Amino acid sequence: MIAGAQGGAAAAGQVERMLHQVAPGRFDAYENLLVSLAEGQVWMLLWHGRSGAPDAQYGSMQIGGHPYAPCVSSPRELAASGWTRDHEVVSGRDIALTLYPDRCGLWLNPHAAGGGVGIPWADLRRIAVGLDVLPAGPLQIAEPSLQLPQFYALLAQAAHATPAVRALRNAWVQPALGEPYLAIGVEVYDGAPQAVEAVRLMMQQAVAGVPDGLAVSTVALGDPYDPVALWMRANAPAFFDRQAHAGSSAWGPR
């Protein structure tokens, strides 16, 4: 066995070990499973075609009205599943990149006792982007209750001086694991690199008004996959709106 194959087998074994530890309410075990999946590989079940062929199609299953692509975690589980069609071995990160843009999840070992474990597309997005970059779900999202007049005053001043920024919204986010944080949703007129850099500088100016110990994160409101951005667009009125408040010097959270 070549070194790469040995590494893949070890990673697959780690996925299976973490899979057996997942249980309701065990967010730590589920997070460990995501870490193993990001570093490992899975055996995708092909409904049509052969591995590597342009017409190859993954299997599909509906759980709770949401689509998932079924897979197994090892050659042993592939044999146990009784799957008679072809399959494809894919790294966890690559399958996450493939599935999440279509809002399709991944279902591990659906043949196993208890039905296996499903990874929703939002968590596949975390694997694709980086588990250390995006917060662990499920997320509890609500309107912020903290009074931060200095921070919002600095933020409004900086936003007014940043023409790329169209609007700002906010939310209080409590991840399943980790500390809660204040999310600032930023809507820009375009996503050019210059606009991204302008937003970074804007937040850099405003964080001077953040109390010690409070985490603040910036969220792109134009991201169609970010759950915090989706919540803010649906539930959080803009506390800064360049068009609605043109010429006004008073902005702040509702």
Sequence and secondary structure as in RCSB ss.txt:
>XXXX:A:sequence
MIAGAQGGAAAAGQVERMLHQVAPGRFDAYENLLVSLAEGQVWMLLWHGRSGAPDAQYGSMQIGGHPYAPCVSSP
RELAASGWTRDHEVVSGRDIALTLYPDRCGLWLNPHAAGGGVGIPWADLRRIAVGLDVLPAGPLQIAEPSLQLPQ
FYALLAQAAHATPAVRALRNAWVQPALGEPYLAIGVEVYDGAPQAVEAVRLMMQQAVAGVPDGLAVSTVALGDPY
DPVALWMRANAPAFFDRQAHAGSSAWGPR
>XXXX:A:secstr
  HHHHHHHHHHHHHHHHHTT  TT HHHHHHHHHHHHHSEEEEEEEES TT TT EE  EEETTEEEEEEESSH
HHHHHHT  S EEEEEHHHHHHHHGGGT EEEE TTSTT  EEE HHHHHHHHH TTTS  SS EEE      HH
HHHHHHHHHHT TTEEEEEEEEEE SSS  EEEEEEEES   HHHHHHHHHHHHHHGGGS TT  EEEEETT SS
 HHHHHHHHH   SEETTTTTT       
